[in-house]
Amino acid sequence: MATNPSNGNTYFLDAESPAEMARLVNLGRITTQAMGGALVGLEEETQDWQRVLDLGCGPGGWVLDVAYAHQSLEVAGVDISQTMIKYANARAKSQGLSNASFGVMDISQPLDFSEQSFDLVNARFLVGVIGRKTWPALIAECTRILRPGGILRLTEMIDAGVSTSSAFEQINAWLSQAFWRAGYGFSSDGRHFCMTSVLKRLLRDAGYEDIQHAAHALEVSVDAPAWMDFYRNAEVGYYLVQPFLLKAGVATQEEIERIYQQMLIEMRADDYCGMWHYMTFWGKKPAA
């Protein structure tokens, strides 16, 4: 499902889909593992923190990881999906994490938080949630709710994976083109997401200081530990994305179904190799 103006949902897939929720649980786990932890690079900063927020938290994995590791922190997550927020709250309760909380919120609109409420605002993979014209407004809202000296931390994909599968490459090319046509990402022609190329500029334009970045790469070759998780993510994700590709007009239903089945076969081949690349950017709100 693409943008749905009737309920404010700008997520490119069906945010209430149980299959999408399961996919995001899995994707969040392998993403954090490949990054080296939920707060890698910021561990020393946490000593003075009190409240942390995760935007577009999905089923809540990042929030729960931080809440478990830092039980003196109040960690909140918000998402447009009622299904995912209900699941995340249930997980927090079952794990006894009283310092983790979740609520439904449309992050493409002004955030329902007071000024200077958080020490860290975190977000991962919003390329399919926030349109290119909305990013400056989102960053302005994050700046408003951060305390002076607080950190905004954004993680986005360089690509959805690069591999030896011609079908995988084709479906990713369609996805990039569909994103561009739907107003996501900053590509000039739809060949790439072009998110990681602009985030530092967006942070500078918003007045952030001490802006840093880190690159992450996850091997997803058939003999790599992460292969099965990545394969399942592709199996579910590229099935759910088919209506979005069709609506964008990048291919016919017959072409999409044929390439999807070919991708599943090629990703199981003995010689299949692949890597997934993404980056994290963070900066500090000026102290005065």
N, C-alpha and C positions, 0 to 999 in steps of 0.2 A: 504494500500500500504506500503510495506517495503522500505528499502533503495533504492533510485533511483539514481544511479551513473550518469545518463545522464544529470541531471540538478543540481546535487550537493545536492539534498534534502535527508537528513538523518532521517527525521521524520517518525515514523513507521506507521502513517496514511496519508491519502491524505490531504496535507496542504491547498489545494485550495477548499476543500469541504465546501459548505455553511452549511451543517448539522454539520460538525466538528466545524466551526466557532461559530455557535449558542451554541453548547455544551460548548465550551471554555468560552464564555461570561458568561454563567450560573456558570460554575465551578470556574472561577476566582472570581466571586462575593461571593459565599459561602465560598471559601477558605479564602479570606480576612476577612470576618465577623468572622469566627472561630478563626482566628489569633488575632483578636482584633483591626485590622486596618492595613493599608498598610505599615506603618513604625513603628509598635509597637516595643518598646525597643530601638529605635534610635532617639526619638523625640528631645533630647537635642543636638544630633550631628548636626541636620539640621541647627542650627544657623550660622554655618560657611560654609555651602555648597553653591555651585553655580550651579553645573551640576550633573545630575543623569541619569543613563542608565539602561534600563531593557532589558535583553537578552531573545530572544524567547518570545516576548511580546504578540504574538497571536493577538486577537482583541483589545488589548490595555487597558483593564480595570484597571490594576495596575497603569500604567502611568497616566491615566486620574484622578484616585483617588489622587495620589500624587500631580499632577499639580493643581488640584482644591484646595487642602488643603494647598499647599505651593506655592503661585503664584509668589514668588520671585525666585523660582528655575526654571532652564531650565531642562525639563524632556524629555528624548528621549527613544524611543522603537524601536527595530529592530527584524525582523522575516523573515523567508524564504518565507512566503506566500504573494504573491502580493494581493490576495483577502482580507486577514486580514489587511494588511497595508492600503489598500484603505479604508476599513471600519473604521479603527482606526482614520485615518486622517479626515474622514467625521464626526466622533463623536467629535473630538477635535474642529473642525470648528463650528459644531452646538452648542457646549457648550461654545463657546467663549474662549477657552483655548489656547491663543497664545503662552503660554510657554510649550506646549506639541507638540512634533513632532515625526514622524514615518518614517522609511525607510526600504527597503528590503535589507537583508543581510544574508549570510550563516554563522552562528556562529560556524560551525565546521571548518571553515577556518580562517586564520588571520583576525582580526577585522580591519575594515577600519576606524580607529580613530587614532589620534596622541597620542603620549606618554603623560601621566599625564593629561588626558582630563577630568576626572570625579572624583567626591568626593565619589560616591557610585555606584557600579555595582551590580545589583540585578538580580536574575534568579530563576524561580520556575518550578519544575517538568520537568527537562531536561533529565530524565532517558530514555525517548523514543526518544531523539534527538541526544545525544552525546554518542558515543560508549565508552566502558570502556577504550580503548587504547587512546582515544582522550582527556579524562578529564585533564590530566596534561598539555597538550598544551593549552586547553581552559583557565585553571586557570592562566597559564603563560601570556596569552594574556590579561586577566583581570588585572593582576598585572601591565603589561606594561602601560595600559591606565588609571590606577588609579594614582592620585596624592599621594605623600608621606603622610601617615596617613589616606589615603582613605580606605573605607570599601568594602569588597566583602561579599555579603550576598546570601546564597544558601538555597532554600527550596526544600526538596525532600520527597517522600512518604516512610513511613515504610511499608505500605501495600496499596492495592487498596480498603480496607474495609474488615472487619471481621464480619460475620453475621451468623444467624441461618439457612440461606438458603443453602442447600447442592449444588444446582445448581450454585449459586453465588460463592461458594467456589471452585467448579470445574472449572468454567470458569476463575477464577483468578489464579488457579494453572496452567492452560494452558497458560495464559498470561505471568506468570513469566517464564515458561519454554521456551516460544517463544522468550521472551526478551533475555534470556541467550543464546539461539542458534543463535540469530541475533547479538550478541556481545554487548548487553546493560547490565548495572548493573554489580555488582561485586560478585554475588553469585558464590559459588564453584560448585553448582549442579543444579541451576535453580529453586530451591524451593522458593526463595525469590528474591526481587529486590536487596537487600543488598547495598543500596546507603547510608543510614544514618549511617552505620557502618564504612564507610571509609572517609567521607567528612572531619572530623577533621584531619585525618592523611594527606589527600591531602593538606589541608591548612597549616599544620605544615611544610610539605615537601617544600611548596612554600615560606616559610619564614614569614608567617603571625603571628601576635602577638595578645595577648588578645583575643584568640579565645573563643567564647561562643556558647551556643546552647539553644534552647527552643523547647519544645514538644507541639504539638497541637492535640486535639482529637475532632471530631465532631460526635455527636450521630445521627444516621440515621435510628433509629427504626421507625416503621410505625406510631407511635403516636408522633414522635418528629417533631419540626418545620422544620428541614432541610430534612425530609424524601422525600417529593415530588421532590425537586431539585435534590437530590441524585438519586432517582429513574429515573428521566428523563435523568440524566447523564449516568446511566447504560444502559437505554433503547437505547439511541443513540450510546454511546461509544462502547458497546459490539456488536451492529449491524455492526458498521463501522470496527471493528477490525477483523471480521470473515475472510476476505481474508488473513490477516497477520497470523492468527492462522493456516489456511489451508496451506499456503506456508511454514510455519515453520514445518509442519508435526506432530503437537501435537495431532491432532484429525481429523476425517473425516468430510466432509461437513454435513452429516446426524447427526453425534454426536453433532457437534457445533450448528446446528439449533435446535435440540431437547433440549439441555441443556439451550440454550438461551430462548426458550419459557417457559421452566420450571422455570427458574430464574424470569421471569416477573411475573409469577403466585405466586411464593413463596414470592417475595418481597412485594406483596399486601396482604398477609395473615395477619389476625388480631394479630397473635402472632409473627410477624417478628421483630427481633431485630438486630441492627448492630451498629458498630462504625468504623470510618475512622481515621487513625493515620498518622501524618506526622511531620517533624521536620525542624527547621530553624537553620542554622549555619552561623556565621559571624566572621570575623577577620579583623585586621587592617594591611595594608601594612606598613612596617617600615618607620619611618620618615626620616631616612638617609640611 
